[in-house]
Amino acid sequence: MGELSQIVDGDKEATEDGLVDLGPMKEWVQIDLGAKHELWAILFWHFHKQERVYFDVVVQVADDPDFVTNVRTVFNNDTDNSSGLGVGTDKHYIDTSEGKLLDAKQEVAQYVRLYSNQNNLNDRSHYLEVEVYGRPITE
């Protein structure tokens, strides 16, 4: 349900029209910033119409689109490594209309990838919006 382009269209409302349903089990979305950026914050919204907790939420940044070179984890609440991306120490949270704000710790990267693996109400992974804040690196 939905188009991937909706994830960066500015619409954060929890409506069926704005929802991108990625399907069951572990799924991910990726943002290409077009060039390396110093990242200050990453803000994202899952489907928050009802109180939900999304599992295995992992946010990584990297220098290449295949996430092979210089991959860094900014957030990881996968407490049992069921996503296969390492054990995380971040806490689970209830999604709200305010979204989940992450400190990107001034990591420098061109690509941002967000994983999730089901939620407490069903086996789906949903996204409404992703915003990445930072500044381009001039080399």
Steps between C-alpha positions, in 0.01 A plus 500: 500500500633845413799614296853528638514864387234576765762444770658838416193700390452695826170331595517371857128442553402148602259433213464198274588723201831610654603157622775296337452133596821313433364157578564241767819432688825703477486778242695819435488836327802692380560870438772619259602853598674548163836581659672463834340700781584568861187358664351669804164326541280232349125521564256234386139395538354152493122456492380673819120496457486242778760451772763269356848385584714409200764237561860473384517866402853553375625820336833489322703741287761410239718629219367264233150390392567132574592575862838333481739793557522685830160392636411660833197432719324808636214317676429132575222360722542140383570342838542142372671556160201351317566751220855373458643852533638466852355522849369846578478681831244767409155475657175409328256790473138569409471681168327838520413784264822671614712230336824353631787749514854364494825684561712415195814611690642689202573177315607565140316285246308506172254219574256442784323165544216429745400143586199370692360153563128486578311679775302397805167496307598309185791367294529813281765769467363847422646843435330837462797736472877528542686830542879536514659820630856610439722690263686405184871437530702709257821330401 
